Amino acid sequence: MIFQRVTQKTIREGTAPLFDADINIEIIKADDTFRNNYVITSKNRYGVTGIKYNIFSKNIIEVF
């Protein structure tokens, strides 16, 4: 499922699905080239959180 964050920094249709999910992945659009865009895991019940993953190169950039 994909949820949209609105300008008030809340999740459209409420935040309850964020708490029920096993893992939350936030997509960061760094620029329009797609090369620098990445995702960060903000919640993972079964593993590490804070993993920063580059979508274009398909590599982990860093682990917080």
Residue, then its C-alpha position, 0 to 999 in steps of 0.5 A: m500500500i502507498f499512502q500520501r503525506v499531505t502538506q500538514k505532514t500527516i498521512r491522508e486517511g489517517t495514520a492508523p495504517l502506519f502503526d499496523a504495517d510490518i515495515n514502513i518505507e519512505i520514498i525521498k525524491a532528491d531530484d528529477t533525475f531519479r539517480n539520487n532518489y532513495v528510500i528509508t525504512s522507518k519501521n521494521r518489526y522483523g529487521v533493521t530500520g534506518i536503511k537508506y537504499n538508492i533506487f537507481s543503483k540498487n545499493i544500500i547507501e548507509v545504515f543508521 
